[in-house]
């Protein structure tokens, strides 16, 4: 993206104008990257599909014991972050004899391999919440906050991280 104002509208356009103005100031003063680095200095060590599966299962066991099981969890390098797909929850139904079996799968965008643990927890909480609530409604977000109490702040900061990545990828003038 060549224009920071367009990128800001794309990633945080639904937020109030004063919030957008604060972000615009961070971008103009080149303080967005330092803000994110200070607030989220750590990195997780979950790099394999098996480790991600174990991580998701531990969160599910801790917060959603009675939710349907998750059968597969994988890193997915091709999820399109720019089209707002950071994770994907799917249910695959297969006929086995006279029975219909449903298997839940979660795919997490590969960009989270190098992200702060809070961002990974946020996207996993989001996908786990879909086990109980399909729609993004009030109950869904209450469930997300149950898993990660600061869900909305981390989601906003993730939008800032995506904004930063978008600005970093723009061509030099």
MARLUM-690334 format. One record per residue: x, y, z of N, C-alpha, C in turn; residue in one letter; chain. Coordinates in Angstrom, 1 decimal. Layout:
# MARLUM-690334
{r {X,Y,Z},{X,Y,Z},{X,Y,Z},'A','A'}
...
//
This chain:
# MARLUM-690334
{r {0.8,-1.2,0.0},{0.0,0.0,0.0},{0.9,1.2,0.0},'X','A'}
{r {0.6,2.2,-0.8},{1.4,3.3,-0.9},{1.0,4.5,0.0},'X','A'}
{r {-0.2,4.6,0.4},{-0.7,5.7,1.2},{-1.0,5.2,2.6},'X','A'}
{r {-0.3,5.7,3.6},{-0.6,5.3,5.0},{-2.0,5.6,5.4},'X','A'}
{r {-2.6,6.6,4.9},{-4.0,6.9,5.3},{-5.0,5.8,4.8},'X','A'}
{r {-4.7,5.3,3.6},{-5.5,4.2,3.1},{-5.3,2.9,3.9},'X','A'}
{r {-4.1,2.7,4.3},{-3.8,1.5,5.1},{-4.4,1.6,6.5},'X','A'}
{r {-4.4,2.8,7.1},{-5.0,3.0,8.4},{-6.5,2.8,8.3},'X','A'}
{r {-7.2,3.3,7.2},{-8.6,3.1,7.1},{-8.9,1.6,6.9},'X','A'}
{r {-8.0,0.9,6.2},{-8.2,-0.5,5.9},{-8.2,-1.4,7.2},'X','A'}
{r {-7.2,-1.1,8.1},{-7.0,-1.9,9.2},{-7.8,-1.4,10.5},'X','A'}
{r {-8.0,-0.1,10.6},{-8.7,0.4,11.8},{-9.8,1.4,11.5},'X','A'}
{r {-10.3,1.3,10.3},{-11.3,2.2,9.8},{-12.6,2.1,10.6},'X','A'}
{r {-12.9,1.1,11.3},{-14.1,1.0,12.1},{-14.0,1.6,13.5},'X','A'}
{r {-12.8,2.0,13.8},{-12.6,2.7,15.1},{-12.9,4.2,15.1},'X','A'}
{r {-13.1,4.8,16.2},{-13.4,6.2,16.2},{-12.3,7.1,15.6},'X','A'}
{r {-12.7,8.2,15.0},{-11.8,9.1,14.4},{-10.6,9.5,15.3},'X','A'}
{r {-10.8,9.7,16.6},{-9.7,10.1,17.4},{-8.7,9.0,17.6},'X','A'}
{r {-9.2,7.7,17.6},{-8.3,6.6,17.6},{-7.5,6.5,16.3},'X','A'}
{r {-8.1,6.7,15.2},{-7.4,6.7,13.9},{-6.4,7.8,13.9},'X','A'}
{r {-6.7,9.0,14.4},{-5.8,10.1,14.4},{-4.5,9.8,15.3},'X','A'}
{r {-4.7,9.1,16.4},{-3.6,8.7,17.3},{-2.7,7.7,16.5},'X','A'}
{r {-3.3,6.8,15.8},{-2.5,5.8,15.0},{-1.8,6.6,13.9},'X','A'}
{r {-2.5,7.5,13.2},{-1.8,8.3,12.2},{-0.6,9.0,12.7},'X','A'}
{r {-0.7,9.6,13.9},{0.5,10.2,14.6},{1.6,9.2,14.8},'X','A'}
{r {1.3,8.0,15.3},{2.3,7.0,15.5},{3.0,6.7,14.2},'X','A'}
{r {2.3,6.6,13.1},{2.8,6.2,11.8},{3.7,7.4,11.3},'X','A'}
{r {3.2,8.6,11.4},{4.0,9.8,10.9},{5.3,10.0,11.7},'X','A'}
{r {5.2,9.7,13.0},{6.4,9.9,13.8},{7.3,8.7,13.9},'X','A'}
{r {7.0,7.7,13.1},{7.8,6.4,13.1},{7.9,5.8,14.5},'X','A'}
{r {6.8,5.8,15.2},{6.7,5.2,16.5},{5.9,4.0,16.6},'X','A'}
{r {5.3,3.5,15.5},{4.4,2.4,15.6},{5.2,1.1,15.9},'X','A'}
{r {6.3,0.9,15.2},{7.2,-0.3,15.4},{7.7,-0.3,16.9},'X','A'}
{r {8.3,0.8,17.4},{8.7,0.8,18.8},{7.6,0.5,19.8},'X','A'}
{r {6.4,1.1,19.5},{5.3,0.9,20.4},{5.0,-0.6,20.5},'X','A'}
{r {4.9,-1.3,19.3},{4.6,-2.7,19.3},{5.7,-3.6,19.9},'X','A'}
{r {6.9,-3.2,19.6},{8.1,-3.9,20.2},{8.1,-3.8,21.7},'X','A'}
{r {7.8,-2.7,22.2},{7.8,-2.5,23.7},{6.7,-3.2,24.4},'X','A'}
{r {5.5,-3.2,23.7},{4.3,-3.8,24.3},{4.3,-5.3,24.2},'X','A'}
{r {4.9,-5.8,23.1},{4.9,-7.3,22.9},{6.3,-7.7,22.5},'X','A'}
{r {7.2,-7.7,23.6},{8.6,-8.1,23.3},{8.9,-9.5,23.1},'X','A'}
{r {8.1,-10.4,23.6},{8.3,-11.8,23.6},{7.9,-12.5,22.3},'X','A'}
{r {8.5,-13.7,22.1},{8.1,-14.6,21.0},{7.9,-16.0,21.5},'X','A'}
{r {6.9,-16.7,21.0},{6.6,-18.0,21.5},{7.6,-19.0,20.7},'X','A'}
{r {7.6,-20.2,21.2},{8.4,-21.2,20.6},{7.6,-22.3,19.9},'X','A'}
{r {6.4,-22.1,19.5},{5.5,-23.0,18.9},{5.7,-22.9,17.4},'X','A'}
{r {6.5,-23.9,16.8},{6.9,-23.8,15.4},{6.4,-24.9,14.6},'X','A'}
{r {6.0,-26.0,15.2},{5.5,-27.2,14.4},{4.0,-27.4,14.6},'X','A'}
{r {3.4,-28.1,13.6},{2.0,-28.4,13.7},{1.7,-29.2,15.0},'X','A'}
{r {2.5,-30.1,15.4},{2.3,-30.9,16.6},{2.3,-30.0,17.8},'X','A'}
{r {3.2,-29.1,17.9},{3.3,-28.1,19.0},{2.0,-27.2,19.0},'X','A'}
{r {1.6,-26.8,17.9},{0.4,-25.9,17.8},{-0.8,-26.7,18.2},'X','A'}
{r {-0.9,-28.0,17.8},{-2.0,-28.8,18.2},{-2.1,-29.0,19.7},'X','A'}
{r {-0.9,-29.2,20.3},{-0.9,-29.4,21.8},{-1.3,-28.1,22.4},'X','A'}
{r {-0.8,-26.9,21.9},{-1.2,-25.6,22.5},{-2.7,-25.4,22.4},'X','A'}
{r {-3.3,-25.6,21.3},{-4.7,-25.4,21.1},{-5.5,-26.4,22.0},'X','A'}
{r {-5.1,-27.6,22.1},{-5.8,-28.6,23.0},{-5.7,-28.2,24.4},'X','A'}
{r {-4.5,-27.6,24.8},{-4.4,-27.2,26.2},{-5.3,-26.0,26.5},'X','A'}
{r {-5.4,-25.1,25.6},{-6.4,-24.0,25.8},{-7.8,-24.5,25.8},'X','A'}
{r {-8.1,-25.4,24.9},{-9.5,-25.9,24.8},{-9.8,-26.7,26.1},'X','A'}
{r {-8.9,-27.5,26.6},{-9.1,-28.2,27.8},{-9.3,-27.3,29.0},'X','A'}
{r {-8.5,-26.2,29.1},{-8.6,-25.3,30.2},{-9.9,-24.4,30.2},'X','A'}
{r {-10.4,-24.0,29.0},{-11.5,-23.1,28.9},{-12.8,-23.6,28.3},'X','A'}
{r {-12.7,-24.7,27.5},{-13.9,-25.1,26.7},{-13.9,-26.7,26.8},'X','A'}
{r {-13.9,-27.2,28.0},{-13.9,-28.7,28.2},{-15.0,-29.4,27.5},'X','A'}
{r {-16.2,-28.8,27.4},{-17.4,-29.5,26.9},{-17.6,-29.2,25.4},'X','A'}
{r {-16.8,-28.4,24.8},{-16.9,-28.0,23.4},{-16.6,-29.3,22.6},'X','A'}
{r {-17.1,-29.3,21.3},{-16.7,-30.4,20.4},{-15.2,-30.5,20.3},'X','A'}
{r {-14.7,-31.7,20.0},{-13.3,-31.9,19.9},{-12.7,-31.2,18.6},'X','A'}
{r {-11.4,-30.9,18.7},{-10.7,-30.4,17.5},{-9.8,-31.6,17.1},'X','A'}
{r {-9.9,-31.9,15.8},{-9.2,-33.1,15.3},{-7.9,-32.8,14.6},'X','A'}
{r {-7.8,-31.5,14.1},{-6.6,-31.2,13.4},{-6.3,-29.7,13.6},'X','A'}
{r {-5.1,-29.4,13.8},{-4.6,-28.0,14.0},{-3.3,-27.9,13.2},'X','A'}
{r {-3.2,-26.9,12.3},{-2.0,-26.8,11.5},{-1.7,-25.3,11.3},'X','A'}
{r {-0.4,-25.0,11.1},{0.0,-23.7,10.6},{-0.3,-23.7,9.1},'X','A'}
{r {-0.8,-22.6,8.6},{-1.1,-22.5,7.1},{-0.5,-21.3,6.5},'X','A'}
{r {0.5,-21.5,5.7},{1.3,-20.4,5.2},{0.6,-19.6,4.1},'X','A'}
{r {-0.5,-20.1,3.6},{-1.2,-19.4,2.5},{-2.5,-18.7,2.9},'X','A'}
{r {-2.8,-18.7,4.2},{-3.9,-17.9,4.5},{-3.6,-16.4,4.2},'X','A'}
{r {-4.6,-15.8,3.6},{-4.4,-14.4,3.1},{-4.7,-13.4,4.1},'X','A'}
{r {-3.6,-12.9,4.8},{-3.7,-11.9,5.8},{-4.3,-10.6,5.3},'X','A'}
{r {-4.0,-10.2,4.1},{-4.5,-9.0,3.6},{-6.0,-9.0,3.4},'X','A'}
{r {-6.5,-10.2,3.3},{-8.0,-10.3,3.2},{-8.6,-10.7,4.5},'X','A'}
{r {-7.9,-10.4,5.6},{-8.4,-10.6,6.9},{-8.7,-12.0,7.3},'X','A'}
{r {-7.9,-12.9,6.8},{-8.0,-14.3,7.2},{-6.8,-14.7,8.0},'X','A'}
{r {-6.9,-14.7,9.3},{-5.8,-15.0,10.2},{-5.8,-16.4,10.8},'X','A'}
{r {-7.0,-16.9,10.8},{-7.2,-18.3,11.2},{-8.5,-18.8,10.6},'X','A'}
{r {-8.6,-20.1,10.5},{-9.8,-20.6,9.9},{-10.3,-21.8,10.6},'X','A'}
{r {-11.5,-21.9,10.9},{-12.2,-23.0,11.6},{-13.1,-23.7,10.6},'X','A'}
{r {-12.9,-24.9,10.4},{-13.8,-25.6,9.5},{-14.3,-26.9,10.1},'X','A'}
{r {-15.4,-27.4,9.7},{-16.0,-28.6,10.1},{-16.2,-29.5,8.9},'X','A'}
{r {-15.5,-30.6,8.8},{-15.6,-31.5,7.6},{-16.5,-32.7,8.0},'X','A'}
{r {-17.5,-32.9,7.2},{-18.4,-34.0,7.5},{-18.1,-35.1,6.5},'X','A'}
{r {-18.0,-36.3,7.0},{-17.8,-37.5,6.1},{-18.8,-38.6,6.5},'X','A'}
{r {-19.2,-39.3,5.5},{-20.1,-40.4,5.7},{-19.2,-41.6,6.0},'X','A'}
{r {-19.5,-42.3,7.1},{-18.8,-43.5,7.4},{-19.8,-44.6,7.7},'X','A'}
{r {-20.1,-45.4,6.7},{-21.2,-46.4,6.8},{-22.5,-45.7,6.9},'X','A'}
{r {-23.3,-45.9,8.0},{-24.6,-45.3,8.1},{-24.5,-44.0,9.0},'X','A'}
{r {-23.3,-43.7,9.4},{-23.1,-42.5,10.3},{-22.4,-41.4,9.6},'X','A'}
{r {-22.7,-40.2,10.1},{-22.1,-39.0,9.6},{-21.2,-38.5,10.6},'X','A'}
{r {-19.9,-38.4,10.3},{-18.9,-37.9,11.3},{-18.4,-36.5,10.9},'X','A'}
{r {-18.4,-35.7,11.9},{-17.9,-34.3,11.7},{-16.6,-34.2,12.4},'X','A'}
{r {-15.6,-33.6,11.7},{-14.3,-33.3,12.3},{-14.0,-31.8,12.2},'X','A'}
{r {-13.6,-31.2,13.3},{-13.3,-29.8,13.3},{-11.8,-29.7,13.1},'X','A'}
{r {-11.5,-28.7,12.2},{-10.1,-28.4,11.9},{-9.8,-26.9,12.1},'X','A'}
{r {-8.7,-26.5,12.6},{-8.3,-25.1,12.8},{-7.0,-24.9,12.0},'X','A'}
{r {-6.9,-23.9,11.2},{-5.7,-23.5,10.5},{-5.4,-22.1,11.0},'X','A'}
{r {-4.1,-21.9,11.3},{-3.6,-20.6,11.8},{-2.6,-20.0,10.8},'X','A'}
{r {-2.7,-18.8,10.5},{-1.8,-18.1,9.5},{-0.4,-18.2,10.0},'X','A'}
{r {0.5,-18.5,9.0},{1.9,-18.7,9.3},{2.6,-17.5,9.9},'X','A'}
{r {2.0,-16.3,9.7},{2.7,-15.1,10.3},{2.7,-15.2,11.8},'X','A'}
{r {1.9,-16.0,12.4},{1.9,-16.1,13.9},{3.0,-16.9,14.4},'X','A'}
{r {3.8,-17.6,13.5},{4.9,-18.4,14.0},{6.0,-17.4,14.6},'X','A'}
{r {6.1,-16.2,14.1},{7.1,-15.3,14.6},{6.5,-14.1,15.4},'X','A'}
{r {5.3,-14.3,15.9},{4.5,-13.2,16.6},{4.7,-13.4,18.1},'X','A'}
{r {4.3,-12.4,18.8},{4.2,-12.5,20.2},{3.2,-13.5,20.7},'X','A'}
{r {3.4,-14.1,21.8},{2.4,-15.2,22.3},{1.0,-14.6,22.4},'X','A'}
{r {0.9,-13.4,22.8},{-0.5,-12.8,23.0},{-1.3,-12.8,21.7},'X','A'}
{r {-0.6,-12.6,20.5},{-1.3,-12.6,19.3},{-1.7,-14.0,18.9},'X','A'}
{r {-0.8,-15.0,19.1},{-1.2,-16.4,18.9},{-2.4,-16.8,19.7},'X','A'}
{r {-2.3,-16.4,21.0},{-3.4,-16.8,21.9},{-4.7,-16.1,21.5},'X','A'}
{r {-4.6,-14.9,21.0},{-5.9,-14.2,20.5},{-6.5,-14.9,19.3},'X','A'}
{r {-5.7,-15.3,18.3},{-6.3,-15.9,17.2},{-6.8,-17.3,17.5},'X','A'}
{r {-6.1,-18.0,18.4},{-6.5,-19.4,18.8},{-7.8,-19.2,19.6},'X','A'}
{r {-7.9,-18.3,20.5},{-9.1,-18.0,21.3},{-10.3,-17.8,20.3},'X','A'}
{r {-10.0,-17.0,19.3},{-11.1,-16.7,18.3},{-11.6,-17.9,17.6},'X','A'}
{r {-10.6,-18.8,17.2},{-11.0,-20.0,16.4},{-11.7,-21.0,17.4},'X','A'}
{r {-11.2,-21.1,18.6},{-11.9,-22.0,19.6},{-13.3,-21.5,19.9},'X','A'}
{r {-13.5,-20.2,20.0},{-14.8,-19.7,20.3},{-15.8,-20.1,19.2},'X','A'}
{r {-15.3,-20.3,18.0},{-16.2,-20.8,16.9},{-16.7,-22.2,17.1},'X','A'}
{r {-16.1,-23.0,18.0},{-16.6,-24.3,18.3},{-18.0,-24.2,19.0},'X','A'}
{r {-18.2,-23.2,19.7},{-19.5,-23.0,20.4},{-20.4,-22.0,19.7},'X','A'}
{r {-19.8,-20.9,19.2},{-20.6,-19.8,18.5},{-20.1,-19.6,17.1},'X','A'}
{r {-21.0,-19.9,16.1},{-20.6,-19.7,14.7},{-20.5,-18.2,14.4},'X','A'}
{r {-21.4,-17.4,14.8},{-21.5,-16.0,14.4},{-20.6,-15.1,15.4},'X','A'}
{r {-20.2,-14.0,14.8},{-19.5,-13.0,15.7},{-20.5,-12.2,16.4},'X','A'}
{r {-21.1,-12.7,17.4},{-22.1,-12.0,18.2},{-21.6,-11.8,19.6},'X','A'}
{r {-22.4,-11.2,20.5},{-22.0,-10.9,21.8},{-21.5,-12.1,22.6},'X','A'}
{r {-22.2,-13.2,22.5},{-21.8,-14.5,23.2},{-20.4,-14.9,22.7},'X','A'}
{r {-20.2,-14.8,21.4},{-18.9,-15.2,20.8},{-17.8,-14.4,21.4},'X','A'}
{r {-17.9,-13.0,21.5},{-16.9,-12.2,22.1},{-16.7,-12.4,23.6},'X','A'}
{r {-17.8,-12.7,24.3},{-17.7,-13.0,25.7},{-16.9,-14.3,25.9},'X','A'}
{r {-17.0,-15.2,25.0},{-16.2,-16.5,25.0},{-14.8,-16.2,24.7},'X','A'}
{r {-14.5,-15.3,23.8},{-13.1,-14.9,23.5},{-12.5,-14.2,24.7},'X','A'}
{r {-13.2,-13.4,25.4},{-12.7,-12.7,26.6},{-12.5,-13.7,27.7},'X','A'}
{r {-13.3,-14.7,27.8},{-13.2,-15.8,28.8},{-11.8,-16.5,28.6},'X','A'}
{r {-11.5,-16.7,27.4},{-10.2,-17.4,27.1},{-9.0,-16.4,27.2},'X','A'}
{r {-9.2,-15.2,26.7},{-8.1,-14.2,26.8},{-8.8,-12.9,27.3},'X','A'}
{r {-8.6,-12.5,28.6},{-9.3,-11.4,29.1},{-9.1,-10.1,28.4},'X','A'}
{r {-7.9,-9.9,27.8},{-7.7,-8.6,27.1},{-7.8,-8.8,25.6},'X','A'}
{r {-8.7,-9.6,25.2},{-8.9,-10.0,23.8},{-9.1,-8.8,22.9},'X','A'}
{r {-9.9,-7.8,23.3},{-10.2,-6.7,22.4},{-8.9,-5.8,22.2},'X','A'}
{r {-8.2,-5.6,23.3},{-6.9,-4.8,23.2},{-5.9,-5.5,22.3},'X','A'}
{r {-5.8,-6.8,22.5},{-4.8,-7.6,21.6},{-5.3,-7.6,20.2},'X','A'}
{r {-6.6,-7.7,19.9},{-7.1,-7.6,18.6},{-6.7,-6.3,17.9},'X','A'}
{r {-6.9,-5.2,18.7},{-6.6,-3.9,18.2},{-5.1,-3.8,17.9},'X','A'}
{r {-4.3,-4.3,18.8},{-2.8,-4.2,18.6},{-2.4,-5.1,17.4},'X','A'}
{r {-3.1,-6.2,17.2},{-2.8,-7.0,16.0},{-3.1,-6.3,14.7},'X','A'}
{r {-4.2,-5.5,14.8},{-4.5,-4.7,13.6},{-3.4,-3.7,13.4},'X','A'}
{r {-2.8,-3.1,14.4},{-1.6,-2.2,14.3},{-0.4,-3.0,13.7},'X','A'}
{r {-0.2,-4.2,14.2},{0.9,-5.0,13.6},{0.7,-5.3,12.1},'X','A'}
{r {-0.6,-5.6,11.7},{-0.9,-5.8,10.3},{-0.7,-4.5,9.5},'X','A'}
{r {-1.0,-3.4,10.1},{-0.8,-2.1,9.5},{0.7,-1.8,9.3},'X','A'}
{r {1.4,-2.1,10.3},{2.9,-2.0,10.2},{3.5,-2.8,9.1},'X','A'}
{r {3.0,-4.1,9.0},{3.5,-5.0,8.0},{3.1,-4.5,6.6},'X','A'}
{r {1.9,-3.9,6.5},{1.5,-3.4,5.2},{2.3,-2.2,4.8},'X','A'}
{r {2.6,-1.3,5.8},{3.5,-0.1,5.5},{4.9,-0.5,5.2},'X','A'}
{r {5.4,-1.6,5.8},{6.8,-2.1,5.5},{6.9,-2.6,4.2},'X','A'}
{r {5.8,-3.2,3.6},{5.8,-3.9,2.3},{5.6,-2.9,1.2},'X','A'}
{r {5.3,-1.6,1.4},{5.1,-0.7,0.3},{6.4,-0.4,-0.4},'X','A'}
{r {6.3,-0.1,-1.7},{7.5,0.1,-2.5},{8.1,1.5,-2.1},'X','A'}
{r {9.4,1.5,-2.2},{10.2,2.7,-1.9},{9.8,3.8,-2.9},'X','A'}
{r {9.7,5.1,-2.4},{9.3,6.2,-3.3},{10.4,6.5,-4.3},'X','A'}
//
